[in-house]
Amino acid sequence: MQYTNQQELAVEQLATVFKKAGLSRPVNNQQVLEKMLSGASILWTAWDGDKLVGVARALTDYGHVCYLADLAVIDEYQHQGIGRKLVDKLKEQLGKDITLVLFAAPSAMNYYAKLGFKNVNTGFMILGDAQANHSTENQN
């Protein structure tokens, strides 16, 4: 497995990883995916030869905090330590003084605890219209 933060991704590659990893992301909205890629401060990827199998996409100020926006490993490569390695690479790049935070899906809470993340109950969010509408649709 090769890990790099130097490889640029196409929107289609990112969408494929999100789909195959089971992440709920706007995979059919090329404009949003382009913004997600261009707005990332750090993008670590995992490759099996020329096949993209994992992505860690983060936003940071490089001084205090980093938000791990996406950690995705395609289904047939999960449970092999790839996600852990992507997080390790991210932490290595950031240095030990940067706080790493994320917003996890309920089904991933145990996974992130295994990676050393601490569960905190001190957060809030305001959903954007697209996410709020998606949440409402899923409740019906």
A tleap script that builds the chain and sets N, CA, C and O, in Angstrom:
source leaprc.protein.ff14SB
mol = sequence {
  NMET GLN TYR THR ASN GLN GLN GLU LEU ALA
  VAL GLU GLN LEU ALA THR VAL PHE LYS LYS
  ALA GLY LEU SER ARG PRO VAL ASN ASN GLN
  GLN VAL LEU GLU LYS MET LEU SER GLY ALA
  SER ILE LEU TRP THR ALA TRP ASP GLY ASP
  LYS LEU VAL GLY VAL ALA ARG ALA LEU THR
  ASP TYR GLY HIE VAL CYS TYR LEU ALA ASP
  LEU ALA VAL ILE ASP GLU TYR GLN HIE GLN
  GLY ILE GLY ARG LYS LEU VAL ASP LYS LEU
  LYS GLU GLN LEU GLY LYS ASP ILE THR LEU
  VAL LEU PHE ALA ALA PRO SER ALA MET ASN
  TYR TYR ALA LYS LEU GLY PHE LYS ASN VAL
  ASN THR GLY PHE MET ILE LEU GLY ASP ALA
  GLN ALA ASN HIE SER THR GLU ASN GLN CASN
}
set mol.1.N position { 0.847 -1.173 0.000 }
set mol.1.CA position { 0.000 0.000 0.000 }
set mol.1.C position { 0.895 1.238 0.000 }
set mol.1.O position { 1.854 1.315 0.768 }
set mol.2.N position { 0.582 2.194 -0.853 }
set mol.2.CA position { 1.321 3.446 -0.894 }
set mol.2.C position { 0.435 4.567 -0.353 }
set mol.2.O position { -0.754 4.638 -0.666 }
set mol.3.N position { 1.029 5.444 0.464 }
set mol.3.CA position { 0.322 6.578 1.050 }
set mol.3.C position { 1.012 7.852 0.584 }
set mol.3.O position { 2.240 7.933 0.580 }
set mol.4.N position { 0.218 8.850 0.189 }
set mol.4.CA position { 0.803 10.096 -0.295 }
set mol.4.C position { -0.115 11.279 -0.010 }
set mol.4.O position { -1.336 11.139 0.063 }
set mol.5.N position { 0.494 12.432 0.146 }
set mol.5.CA position { -0.258 13.680 0.214 }
set mol.5.C position { 0.108 14.562 -0.978 }
set mol.5.O position { -0.112 15.773 -0.957 }
set mol.6.N position { 0.660 13.949 -2.005 }
set mol.6.CA position { 1.101 14.668 -3.196 }
set mol.6.C position { 0.269 14.346 -4.439 }
set mol.6.O position { 0.489 14.939 -5.495 }
set mol.7.N position { -0.661 13.436 -4.331 }
set mol.7.CA position { -1.430 12.986 -5.493 }
set mol.7.C position { -2.732 13.780 -5.616 }
set mol.7.O position { -3.540 13.807 -4.688 }
set mol.8.N position { -2.926 14.419 -6.760 }
set mol.8.CA position { -4.187 15.106 -7.010 }
set mol.8.C position { -5.240 14.080 -7.402 }
set mol.8.O position { -4.936 13.055 -8.013 }
set mol.9.N position { -6.476 14.373 -7.042 }
set mol.9.CA position { -7.580 13.457 -7.349 }
set mol.9.C position { -8.562 14.102 -8.301 }
set mol.9.O position { -8.752 15.318 -8.293 }
set mol.10.N position { -9.181 13.277 -9.118 }
set mol.10.CA position { -10.315 13.706 -9.929 }
set mol.10.C position { -11.578 13.546 -9.096 }
set mol.10.O position { -11.646 12.697 -8.208 }
set mol.11.N position { -12.553 14.354 -9.386 }
set mol.11.CA position { -13.834 14.296 -8.681 }
set mol.11.C position { -14.418 12.887 -8.735 }
set mol.11.O position { -14.979 12.405 -7.752 }
set mol.12.N position { -14.284 12.233 -9.879 }
set mol.12.CA position { -14.832 10.893 -10.043 }
set mol.12.C position { -14.157 9.899 -9.105 }
set mol.12.O position { -14.811 8.995 -8.584 }
set mol.13.N position { -12.861 10.059 -8.890 }
set mol.13.CA position { -12.139 9.170 -7.974 }
set mol.13.C position { -12.646 9.343 -6.544 }
set mol.13.O position { -12.883 8.367 -5.833 }
set mol.14.N position { -12.807 10.603 -6.136 }
set mol.14.CA position { -13.310 10.868 -4.790 }
set mol.14.C position { -14.719 10.304 -4.619 }
set mol.14.O position { -15.017 9.678 -3.602 }
set mol.15.N position { -15.577 10.520 -5.600 }
set mol.15.CA position { -16.948 10.014 -5.542 }
set mol.15.C position { -16.965 8.488 -5.429 }
set mol.15.O position { -17.754 7.927 -4.669 }
set mol.16.N position { -16.104 7.830 -6.177 }
set mol.16.CA position { -16.042 6.366 -6.134 }
set mol.16.C position { -15.644 5.870 -4.755 }
set mol.16.O position { -16.241 4.924 -4.244 }
set mol.17.N position { -14.645 6.494 -4.147 }
set mol.17.CA position { -14.224 6.075 -2.808 }
set mol.17.C position { -15.356 6.291 -1.812 }
set mol.17.O position { -15.631 5.412 -0.996 }
set mol.18.N position { -16.013 7.438 -1.865 }
set mol.18.CA position { -17.128 7.701 -0.951 }
set mol.18.C position { -18.228 6.647 -1.109 }
set mol.18.O position { -18.746 6.126 -0.121 }
set mol.19.N position { -18.577 6.341 -2.360 }
set mol.19.CA position { -19.627 5.345 -2.618 }
set mol.19.C position { -19.224 3.984 -2.069 }
set mol.19.O position { -19.987 3.349 -1.341 }
set mol.20.N position { -18.019 3.540 -2.422 }
set mol.20.CA position { -17.575 2.200 -2.038 }
set mol.20.C position { -17.246 2.091 -0.552 }
set mol.20.O position { -17.162 0.986 -0.016 }
set mol.21.N position { -17.060 3.222 0.112 }
set mol.21.CA position { -16.810 3.210 1.553 }
set mol.21.C position { -18.113 3.314 2.339 }
set mol.21.O position { -18.139 3.088 3.548 }
set mol.22.N position { -19.188 3.655 1.643 }
set mol.22.CA position { -20.478 3.785 2.311 }
set mol.22.C position { -20.679 5.120 3.008 }
set mol.22.O position { -21.543 5.231 3.878 }
set mol.23.N position { -19.893 6.150 2.641 }
set mol.23.CA position { -20.065 7.468 3.236 }
set mol.23.C position { -21.200 8.215 2.560 }
set mol.23.O position { -21.360 8.168 1.340 }
set mol.24.N position { -21.971 8.892 3.361 }
set mol.24.CA position { -23.066 9.707 2.857 }
set mol.24.C position { -22.509 11.068 2.456 }
set mol.24.O position { -22.401 11.973 3.284 }
set mol.25.N position { -22.163 11.205 1.199 }
set mol.25.CA position { -21.624 12.442 0.652 }
set mol.25.C position { -22.345 12.733 -0.659 }
set mol.25.O position { -22.939 11.832 -1.251 }
set mol.26.N position { -22.300 13.991 -1.120 }
set mol.26.CA position { -23.013 14.364 -2.359 }
set mol.26.C position { -22.278 13.868 -3.606 }
set mol.26.O position { -21.767 14.664 -4.393 }
set mol.27.N position { -22.231 12.561 -3.773 }
set mol.27.CA position { -21.414 11.949 -4.828 }
set mol.27.C position { -21.909 12.262 -6.242 }
set mol.27.O position { -21.164 12.086 -7.206 }
set mol.28.N position { -23.135 12.715 -6.377 }
set mol.28.CA position { -23.663 13.034 -7.701 }
set mol.28.C position { -23.602 14.520 -8.014 }
set mol.28.O position { -24.109 14.963 -9.044 }
set mol.29.N position { -22.982 15.291 -7.129 }
set mol.29.CA position { -22.897 16.732 -7.336 }
set mol.29.C position { -21.436 17.099 -7.581 }
set mol.29.O position { -20.674 17.321 -6.640 }
set mol.30.N position { -21.062 17.160 -8.845 }
set mol.30.CA position { -19.665 17.405 -9.218 }
set mol.30.C position { -19.173 18.744 -8.689 }
set mol.30.O position { -18.021 18.852 -8.270 }
set mol.31.N position { -20.017 19.756 -8.701 }
set mol.31.CA position { -19.619 21.080 -8.229 }
set mol.31.C position { -19.235 21.047 -6.748 }
set mol.31.O position { -18.222 21.628 -6.358 }
set mol.32.N position { -20.025 20.381 -5.936 }
set mol.32.CA position { -19.726 20.286 -4.512 }
set mol.32.C position { -18.450 19.485 -4.288 }
set mol.32.O position { -17.603 19.877 -3.485 }
set mol.33.N position { -18.310 18.370 -4.992 }
set mol.33.CA position { -17.100 17.555 -4.844 }
set mol.33.C position { -15.848 18.334 -5.248 }
set mol.33.O position { -14.803 18.198 -4.612 }
set mol.34.N position { -15.946 19.144 -6.294 }
set mol.34.CA position { -14.813 19.976 -6.701 }
set mol.34.C position { -14.432 20.943 -5.584 }
set mol.34.O position { -13.249 21.141 -5.308 }
set mol.35.N position { -15.431 21.542 -4.945 }
set mol.35.CA position { -15.175 22.464 -3.836 }
set mol.35.C position { -14.571 21.720 -2.649 }
set mol.35.O position { -13.694 22.247 -1.964 }
set mol.36.N position { -15.037 20.506 -2.406 }
set mol.36.CA position { -14.493 19.707 -1.312 }
set mol.36.C position { -13.006 19.430 -1.542 }
set mol.36.O position { -12.209 19.483 -0.604 }
set mol.37.N position { -12.641 19.139 -2.770 }
set mol.37.CA position { -11.237 18.861 -3.086 }
set mol.37.C position { -10.386 20.132 -3.038 }
set mol.37.O position { -9.309 20.145 -2.442 }
set mol.38.N position { -10.874 21.181 -3.660 }
set mol.38.CA position { -10.068 22.402 -3.728 }
set mol.38.C position { -9.974 23.102 -2.375 }
set mol.38.O position { -9.000 23.809 -2.115 }
set mol.39.N position { -10.965 22.916 -1.517 }
set mol.39.CA position { -10.963 23.564 -0.213 }
set mol.39.C position { -10.211 22.797 0.857 }
set mol.39.O position { -10.023 23.310 1.961 }
set mol.40.N position { -9.779 21.595 0.562 }
set mol.40.CA position { -9.068 20.796 1.556 }
set mol.40.C position { -7.687 21.394 1.817 }
set mol.40.O position { -6.982 21.782 0.885 }
set mol.41.N position { -7.313 21.463 3.081 }
set mol.41.CA position { -5.970 21.900 3.451 }
set mol.41.C position { -4.979 20.755 3.250 }
set mol.41.O position { -3.844 20.958 2.820 }
set mol.42.N position { -5.441 19.547 3.573 }
set mol.42.CA position { -4.593 18.352 3.493 }
set mol.42.C position { -5.416 17.225 2.888 }
set mol.42.O position { -6.584 17.041 3.230 }
set mol.43.N position { -4.800 16.481 1.994 }
set mol.43.CA position { -5.461 15.332 1.379 }
set mol.43.C position { -4.465 14.181 1.340 }
set mol.43.O position { -3.521 14.195 0.551 }
set mol.44.N position { -4.677 13.191 2.188 }
set mol.44.CA position { -3.862 11.973 2.169 }
set mol.44.C position { -4.638 10.896 1.438 }
set mol.44.O position { -5.849 10.762 1.617 }
set mol.45.N position { -3.944 10.136 0.622 }
set mol.45.CA position { -4.593 9.064 -0.124 }
set mol.45.C position { -3.824 7.761 0.038 }
set mol.45.O position { -2.615 7.754 0.269 }
set mol.46.N position { -4.554 6.662 -0.088 }
set mol.46.CA position { -3.976 5.318 -0.036 }
set mol.46.C position { -4.222 4.652 -1.381 }
set mol.46.O position { -5.327 4.698 -1.921 }
set mol.47.N position { -3.170 4.029 -1.914 }
set mol.47.CA position { -3.216 3.433 -3.244 }
set mol.47.C position { -2.735 1.994 -3.202 }
set mol.47.O position { -1.727 1.682 -2.568 }
set mol.48.N position { -3.456 1.131 -3.875 }
set mol.48.CA position { -3.019 -0.234 -4.121 }
set mol.48.C position { -2.642 -0.275 -5.594 }
set mol.48.O position { -3.492 -0.495 -6.457 }
set mol.49.N position { -1.361 -0.061 -5.874 }
set mol.49.CA position { -0.941 0.121 -7.264 }
set mol.49.C position { -1.503 1.431 -7.773 }
set mol.49.O position { -1.240 2.488 -7.198 }
set mol.50.N position { -2.285 1.369 -8.863 }
set mol.50.CA position { -2.893 2.598 -9.379 }
set mol.50.C position { -4.355 2.738 -8.957 }
set mol.50.O position { -5.077 3.578 -9.493 }
set mol.51.N position { -4.790 1.925 -8.006 }
set mol.51.CA position { -6.172 1.954 -7.530 }
set mol.51.C position { -6.267 2.755 -6.231 }
set mol.51.O position { -5.624 2.415 -5.237 }
set mol.52.N position { -7.066 3.813 -6.245 }
set mol.52.CA position { -7.318 4.605 -5.048 }
set mol.52.C position { -8.225 3.806 -4.118 }
set mol.52.O position { -9.319 3.402 -4.511 }
set mol.53.N position { -7.772 3.580 -2.889 }
set mol.53.CA position { -8.561 2.771 -1.954 }
set mol.53.C position { -8.942 3.528 -0.683 }
set mol.53.O position { -9.797 3.066 0.073 }
set mol.54.N position { -8.321 4.682 -0.436 }
set mol.54.CA position { -8.647 5.422 0.773 }
set mol.54.C position { -8.290 6.889 0.674 }
set mol.54.O position { -7.388 7.282 -0.065 }
set mol.55.N position { -9.029 7.705 1.448 }
set mol.55.CA position { -8.847 9.153 1.447 }
set mol.55.C position { -9.036 9.689 2.856 }
set mol.55.O position { -9.960 9.289 3.565 }
set mol.56.N position { -8.155 10.597 3.255 }
set mol.56.CA position { -8.343 11.407 4.454 }
set mol.56.C position { -8.277 12.860 4.001 }
set mol.56.O position { -7.241 13.323 3.526 }
set mol.57.N position { -9.395 13.578 4.150 }
set mol.57.CA position { -9.488 14.968 3.700 }
set mol.57.C position { -9.685 15.831 4.928 }
set mol.57.O position { -10.592 15.590 5.724 }
set mol.58.N position { -8.820 16.859 5.089 }
set mol.58.CA position { -8.840 17.660 6.308 }
set mol.58.C position { -8.746 19.150 6.022 }
set mol.58.O position { -8.252 19.576 4.978 }
set mol.59.N position { -9.236 19.933 6.982 }
set mol.59.CA position { -9.184 21.394 6.950 }
set mol.59.C position { -8.485 21.846 8.215 }
set mol.59.O position { -8.839 21.404 9.308 }
set mol.60.N position { -7.486 22.731 8.086 }
set mol.60.CA position { -6.719 23.127 9.259 }
set mol.60.C position { -6.223 24.556 9.163 }
set mol.60.O position { -6.116 25.124 8.076 }
set mol.61.N position { -5.920 25.132 10.334 }
set mol.61.CA position { -5.270 26.443 10.401 }
set mol.61.C position { -3.765 26.281 10.614 }
set mol.61.O position { -3.036 27.273 10.641 }
set mol.62.N position { -3.299 25.053 10.764 }
set mol.62.CA position { -1.897 24.684 10.968 }
set mol.62.C position { -1.304 25.236 12.264 }
set mol.62.O position { -0.095 25.146 12.476 }
set mol.63.N position { -2.136 25.803 13.127 }
set mol.63.CA position { -1.619 26.342 14.370 }
set mol.63.C position { -2.264 25.750 15.599 }
set mol.63.O position { -1.606 25.548 16.620 }
set mol.64.N position { -3.564 25.468 15.503 }
set mol.64.CA position { -4.306 25.052 16.681 }
set mol.64.C position { -5.137 23.788 16.464 }
set mol.64.O position { -5.109 22.872 17.286 }
set mol.65.N position { -5.872 23.744 15.360 }
set mol.65.CA position { -6.843 22.669 15.187 }
set mol.65.C position { -6.913 22.208 13.732 }
set mol.65.O position { -6.644 22.966 12.800 }
set mol.66.N position { -7.279 20.953 13.577 }
set mol.66.CA position { -7.511 20.363 12.267 }
set mol.66.C position { -8.815 19.586 12.331 }
set mol.66.O position { -9.039 18.816 13.265 }
set mol.67.N position { -9.669 19.785 11.349 }
set mol.67.CA position { -10.931 19.063 11.242 }
set mol.67.C position { -10.779 17.978 10.181 }
set mol.67.O position { -10.556 18.273 9.006 }
set mol.68.N position { -10.899 16.740 10.599 }
set mol.68.CA position { -10.863 15.614 9.668 }
set mol.68.C position { -12.267 15.488 9.071 }
set mol.68.O position { -13.168 14.913 9.681 }
set mol.69.N position { -12.425 16.028 7.889 }
set mol.69.CA position { -13.738 16.096 7.259 }
set mol.69.C position { -14.190 14.755 6.693 }
set mol.69.O position { -15.375 14.425 6.742 }
set mol.70.N position { -13.249 13.984 6.157 }
set mol.70.CA position { -13.591 12.694 5.562 }
set mol.70.C position { -12.473 11.695 5.812 }
set mol.70.O position { -11.295 11.999 5.625 }
set mol.71.N position { -12.854 10.518 6.230 }
set mol.71.CA position { -11.952 9.368 6.270 }
set mol.71.C position { -12.723 8.234 5.627 }
set mol.71.O position { -13.712 7.749 6.177 }
set mol.72.N position { -12.267 7.817 4.462 }
set mol.72.CA position { -13.002 6.815 3.696 }
set mol.72.C position { -12.053 5.767 3.134 }
set mol.72.O position { -11.037 6.094 2.522 }
set mol.73.N position { -12.396 4.511 3.350 }
set mol.73.CA position { -11.669 3.382 2.774 }
set mol.73.C position { -12.707 2.482 2.107 }
set mol.73.O position { -13.711 2.117 2.720 }
set mol.74.N position { -12.456 2.129 0.842 }
set mol.74.CA position { -13.450 1.328 0.129 }
set mol.74.C position { -13.652 -0.023 0.824 }
set mol.74.O position { -12.736 -0.578 1.431 }
set mol.75.N position { -14.869 -0.522 0.715 }
set mol.75.CA position { -15.312 -1.667 1.522 }
set mol.75.C position { -14.384 -2.875 1.482 }
set mol.75.O position { -14.110 -3.459 2.530 }
set mol.76.N position { -13.896 -3.266 0.318 }
set mol.76.CA position { -13.071 -4.483 0.275 }
set mol.76.C position { -11.676 -4.291 0.866 }
set mol.76.O position { -10.926 -5.258 1.001 }
set mol.77.N position { -11.316 -3.051 1.223 }
set mol.77.CA position { -10.014 -2.771 1.840 }
set mol.77.C position { -10.139 -2.383 3.317 }
set mol.77.O position { -9.138 -2.091 3.971 }
set mol.78.N position { -11.352 -2.381 3.830 }
set mol.78.CA position { -11.546 -2.034 5.238 }
set mol.78.C position { -11.026 -3.156 6.135 }
set mol.78.O position { -10.884 -4.298 5.697 }
set mol.79.N position { -10.746 -2.823 7.384 }
set mol.79.CA position { -10.232 -3.760 8.400 }
set mol.79.C position { -8.815 -4.236 8.090 }
set mol.79.O position { -8.424 -5.339 8.471 }
set mol.80.N position { -8.048 -3.390 7.393 }
set mol.80.CA position { -6.654 -3.708 7.095 }
set mol.80.C position { -5.700 -2.646 7.647 }
set mol.80.O position { -4.502 -2.684 7.365 }
set mol.81.N position { -6.221 -1.704 8.430 }
set mol.81.CA position { -5.389 -0.665 9.026 }
set mol.81.C position { -5.141 0.542 8.136 }
set mol.81.O position { -4.325 1.399 8.477 }
set mol.82.N position { -5.825 0.625 7.008 }
set mol.82.CA position { -5.606 1.728 6.070 }
set mol.82.C position { -6.120 3.041 6.651 }
set mol.82.O position { -5.436 4.061 6.562 }
set mol.83.N position { -7.298 3.032 7.236 }
set mol.83.CA position { -7.826 4.245 7.857 }
set mol.83.C position { -6.925 4.737 8.973 }
set mol.83.O position { -6.647 5.932 9.072 }
set mol.84.N position { -6.471 3.828 9.805 }
set mol.84.CA position { -5.543 4.172 10.894 }
set mol.84.C position { -4.267 4.796 10.332 }
set mol.84.O position { -3.777 5.796 10.856 }
set mol.85.N position { -3.734 4.204 9.264 }
set mol.85.CA position { -2.497 4.711 8.667 }
set mol.85.C position { -2.717 6.106 8.081 }
set mol.85.O position { -1.846 6.967 8.205 }
set mol.86.N position { -3.864 6.344 7.447 }
set mol.86.CA position { -4.170 7.671 6.914 }
set mol.86.C position { -4.233 8.704 8.040 }
set mol.86.O position { -3.719 9.813 7.890 }
set mol.87.N position { -4.851 8.355 9.153 }
set mol.87.CA position { -4.913 9.259 10.312 }
set mol.87.C position { -3.511 9.483 10.873 }
set mol.87.O position { -3.157 10.608 11.224 }
set mol.88.N position { -2.721 8.432 10.958 }
set mol.88.CA position { -1.340 8.572 11.439 }
set mol.88.C position { -0.538 9.516 10.544 }
set mol.88.O position { 0.203 10.363 11.043 }
set mol.89.N position { -0.681 9.376 9.238 }
set mol.89.CA position { 0.025 10.250 8.297 }
set mol.89.C position { -0.416 11.703 8.481 }
set mol.89.O position { 0.408 12.617 8.447 }
set mol.90.N position { -1.698 11.904 8.672 }
set mol.90.CA position { -2.237 13.243 8.901 }
set mol.90.C position { -1.661 13.841 10.183 }
set mol.90.O position { -1.196 14.981 10.188 }
set mol.91.N position { -1.692 13.070 11.266 }
set mol.91.CA position { -1.161 13.538 12.537 }
set mol.91.C position { 0.336 13.836 12.436 }
set mol.91.O position { 0.817 14.826 12.986 }
set mol.92.N position { 1.052 12.987 11.742 }
set mol.92.CA position { 2.490 13.175 11.534 }
set mol.92.C position { 2.760 14.498 10.816 }
set mol.92.O position { 3.664 15.244 11.192 }
set mol.93.N position { 1.971 14.779 9.786 }
set mol.93.CA position { 2.141 16.015 9.030 }
set mol.93.C position { 1.808 17.238 9.883 }
set mol.93.O position { 2.488 18.260 9.794 }
set mol.94.N position { 0.771 17.138 10.705 }
set mol.94.CA position { 0.331 18.267 11.517 }
set mol.94.C position { 1.269 18.564 12.675 }
set mol.94.O position { 1.459 19.725 13.038 }
set mol.95.N position { 1.848 17.540 13.250 }
set mol.95.CA position { 2.668 17.710 14.441 }
set mol.95.C position { 1.843 17.460 15.695 }
set mol.95.O position { 0.614 17.411 15.645 }
set mol.96.N position { 2.524 17.306 16.800 }
set mol.96.CA position { 1.870 16.869 18.038 }
set mol.96.C position { 1.058 17.952 18.737 }
set mol.96.O position { 0.288 17.634 19.643 }
set mol.97.N position { 1.198 19.223 18.351 }
set mol.97.CA position { 0.498 20.295 19.045 }
set mol.97.C position { -0.867 20.633 18.463 }
set mol.97.O position { -1.605 21.419 19.057 }
set mol.98.N position { -1.218 20.068 17.333 }
set mol.98.CA position { -2.488 20.359 16.672 }
set mol.98.C position { -3.559 19.393 17.177 }
set mol.98.O position { -3.339 18.182 17.221 }
set mol.99.N position { -4.714 19.930 17.555 }
set mol.99.CA position { -5.838 19.111 17.977 }
set mol.99.C position { -6.598 18.639 16.740 }
set mol.99.O position { -6.952 19.441 15.875 }
set mol.100.N position { -6.840 17.354 16.666 }
set mol.100.CA position { -7.556 16.758 15.538 }
set mol.100.C position { -8.981 16.447 15.983 }
set mol.100.O position { -9.191 15.727 16.959 }
set mol.101.N position { -9.958 16.993 15.261 }
set mol.101.CA position { -11.368 16.784 15.595 }
set mol.101.C position { -12.102 16.236 14.382 }
set mol.101.O position { -11.661 16.406 13.245 }
set mol.102.N position { -13.228 15.576 14.637 }
set mol.102.CA position { -14.057 15.074 13.547 }
set mol.102.C position { -15.491 14.925 14.006 }
set mol.102.O position { -15.791 14.943 15.200 }
set mol.103.N position { -16.358 14.781 13.041 }
set mol.103.CA position { -17.769 14.524 13.272 }
set mol.103.C position { -18.036 13.126 12.727 }
set mol.103.O position { -17.926 12.903 11.521 }
set mol.104.N position { -18.385 12.181 13.603 }
set mol.104.CA position { -18.514 10.781 13.197 }
set mol.104.C position { -19.972 10.360 13.028 }
set mol.104.O position { -20.867 10.843 13.722 }
set mol.105.N position { -20.173 9.466 12.104 }
set mol.105.CA position { -21.481 8.814 11.979 }
set mol.105.C position { -21.664 7.911 13.199 }
set mol.105.O position { -20.685 7.358 13.701 }
set mol.106.N position { -22.884 7.754 13.681 }
set mol.106.CA position { -23.111 6.892 14.851 }
set mol.106.C position { -22.506 5.500 14.691 }
set mol.106.O position { -22.021 4.925 15.666 }
set mol.107.N position { -22.529 4.958 13.495 }
set mol.107.CA position { -22.001 3.611 13.273 }
set mol.107.C position { -20.477 3.547 13.368 }
set mol.107.O position { -19.914 2.456 13.455 }
set mol.108.N position { -19.802 4.698 13.352 }
set mol.108.CA position { -18.342 4.720 13.382 }
set mol.108.C position { -17.778 5.130 14.739 }
set mol.108.O position { -16.563 5.265 14.881 }
set mol.109.N position { -18.628 5.328 15.728 }
set mol.109.CA position { -18.158 5.816 17.029 }
set mol.109.C position { -17.118 4.886 17.650 }
set mol.109.O position { -16.103 5.361 18.161 }
set mol.110.N position { -17.342 3.593 17.619 }
set mol.110.CA position { -16.375 2.650 18.194 }
set mol.110.C position { -15.068 2.634 17.418 }
set mol.110.O position { -13.998 2.470 18.004 }
set mol.111.N position { -15.149 2.801 16.110 }
set mol.111.CA position { -13.948 2.800 15.280 }
set mol.111.C position { -13.023 3.943 15.675 }
set mol.111.O position { -11.830 3.728 15.889 }
set mol.112.N position { -13.553 5.139 15.774 }
set mol.112.CA position { -12.700 6.290 16.083 }
set mol.112.C position { -12.122 6.205 17.485 }
set mol.112.O position { -11.010 6.677 17.722 }
set mol.113.N position { -12.846 5.620 18.407 }
set mol.113.CA position { -12.301 5.416 19.750 }
set mol.113.C position { -11.065 4.513 19.689 }
set mol.113.O position { -10.103 4.722 20.428 }
set mol.114.N position { -11.095 3.514 18.812 }
set mol.114.CA position { -9.943 2.618 18.656 }
set mol.114.C position { -8.716 3.337 18.100 }
set mol.114.O position { -7.585 2.898 18.308 }
set mol.115.N position { -8.947 4.449 17.388 }
set mol.115.CA position { -7.849 5.219 16.821 }
set mol.115.C position { -7.309 6.259 17.814 }
set mol.115.O position { -6.381 7.001 17.495 }
set mol.116.N position { -7.891 6.308 19.010 }
set mol.116.CA position { -7.413 7.232 20.025 }
set mol.116.C position { -8.197 8.526 20.133 }
set mol.116.O position { -7.835 9.404 20.917 }
set mol.117.N position { -9.269 8.658 19.358 }
set mol.117.CA position { -10.107 9.845 19.482 }
set mol.117.C position { -10.928 9.748 20.766 }
set mol.117.O position { -11.374 8.665 21.143 }
set mol.118.N position { -11.121 10.866 21.424 }
set mol.118.CA position { -11.928 10.934 22.639 }
set mol.118.C position { -13.321 11.440 22.275 }
set mol.118.O position { -13.461 12.380 21.493 }
set mol.119.N position { -14.340 10.821 22.839 }
set mol.119.CA position { -15.712 11.250 22.624 }
set mol.119.C position { -15.958 12.514 23.442 }
set mol.119.O position { -15.690 12.542 24.643 }
set mol.120.N position { -16.464 13.556 22.793 }
set mol.120.CA position { -16.761 14.811 23.477 }
set mol.120.C position { -18.222 15.174 23.269 }
set mol.120.O position { -18.800 14.889 22.220 }
set mol.121.N position { -18.801 15.791 24.256 }
set mol.121.CA position { -20.208 16.197 24.174 }
set mol.121.C position { -20.339 17.713 24.178 }
set mol.121.O position { -21.340 18.253 24.649 }
set mol.122.N position { -19.344 18.389 23.660 }
set mol.122.CA position { -19.331 19.845 23.728 }
set mol.122.C position { -19.388 20.478 22.351 }
set mol.122.O position { -18.733 21.493 22.115 }
set mol.123.N position { -20.144 19.910 21.451 }
set mol.123.CA position { -20.209 20.442 20.104 }
set mol.123.C position { -21.621 20.793 19.679 }
set mol.123.O position { -22.602 20.306 20.241 }
set mol.124.N position { -21.698 21.640 18.686 }
set mol.124.CA position { -22.963 22.047 18.090 }
set mol.124.C position { -22.770 22.150 16.591 }
set mol.124.O position { -21.636 22.202 16.113 }
set mol.125.N position { -23.862 22.180 15.844 }
set mol.125.CA position { -23.765 22.400 14.406 }
set mol.125.C position { -25.031 23.062 13.902 }
set mol.125.O position { -26.108 22.917 14.480 }
set mol.126.N position { -24.874 23.783 12.822 }
set mol.126.CA position { -26.002 24.333 12.074 }
set mol.126.C position { -25.902 23.706 10.694 }
set mol.126.O position { -24.940 23.950 9.966 }
set mol.127.N position { -26.884 22.904 10.336 }
set mol.127.CA position { -26.860 22.224 9.043 }
set mol.127.C position { -27.097 23.214 7.914 }
set mol.127.O position { -27.931 24.113 8.028 }
set mol.128.N position { -26.357 23.042 6.823 }
set mol.128.CA position { -26.644 23.781 5.605 }
set mol.128.C position { -27.936 23.259 5.007 }
set mol.128.O position { -28.372 22.157 5.341 }
set mol.129.N position { -28.550 24.028 4.136 }
set mol.129.CA position { -29.840 23.634 3.557 }
set mol.129.C position { -29.795 22.262 2.902 }
set mol.129.O position { -30.732 21.478 3.051 }
set mol.130.N position { -28.720 21.959 2.177 }
set mol.130.CA position { -28.628 20.666 1.489 }
set mol.130.C position { -28.632 19.517 2.489 }
set mol.130.O position { -29.311 18.512 2.280 }
set mol.131.N position { -27.876 19.662 3.577 }
set mol.131.CA position { -27.818 18.611 4.588 }
set mol.131.C position { -29.131 18.537 5.369 }
set mol.131.O position { -29.598 17.443 5.685 }
set mol.132.N position { -29.719 19.672 5.678 }
set mol.132.CA position { -30.986 19.689 6.412 }
set mol.132.C position { -32.083 19.025 5.591 }
set mol.132.O position { -32.880 18.252 6.122 }
set mol.133.N position { -32.125 19.326 4.301 }
set mol.133.CA position { -33.118 18.710 3.430 }
set mol.133.C position { -32.887 17.221 3.300 }
set mol.133.O position { -33.843 16.447 3.249 }
set mol.134.N position { -31.612 16.803 3.245 }
set mol.134.CA position { -31.270 15.382 3.162 }
set mol.134.C position { -31.702 14.667 4.442 }
set mol.134.O position { -32.239 13.561 4.381 }
set mol.135.N position { -31.476 15.281 5.585 }
set mol.135.CA position { -31.878 14.687 6.873 }
set mol.135.C position { -33.388 14.544 6.943 }
set mol.135.O position { -33.891 13.520 7.406 }
set mol.136.N position { -34.113 15.550 6.495 }
set mol.136.CA position { -35.565 15.510 6.514 }
set mol.136.C position { -36.089 14.404 5.602 }
set mol.136.O position { -37.016 13.679 5.962 }
set mol.137.N position { -35.484 14.283 4.414 }
set mol.137.CA position { -35.898 13.238 3.470 }
set mol.137.C position { -35.674 11.854 4.060 }
set mol.137.O position { -36.498 10.962 3.856 }
set mol.138.N position { -34.571 11.654 4.791 }
set mol.138.CA position { -34.273 10.348 5.385 }
set mol.138.C position { -35.212 10.009 6.517 }
set mol.138.O position { -35.374 8.830 6.834 }
set mol.139.N position { -35.843 10.995 7.144 }
set mol.139.CA position { -36.761 10.747 8.250 }
set mol.139.C position { -38.137 10.341 7.752 }
set mol.139.O position { -38.912 9.731 8.488 }
set mol.140.N position { -38.444 10.677 6.502 }
set mol.140.CA position { -39.782 10.363 5.949 }
set mol.140.C position { -39.823 8.970 5.380 }
set mol.140.O position { -40.861 8.539 4.877 }
savepdb mol mol.pdb
quit
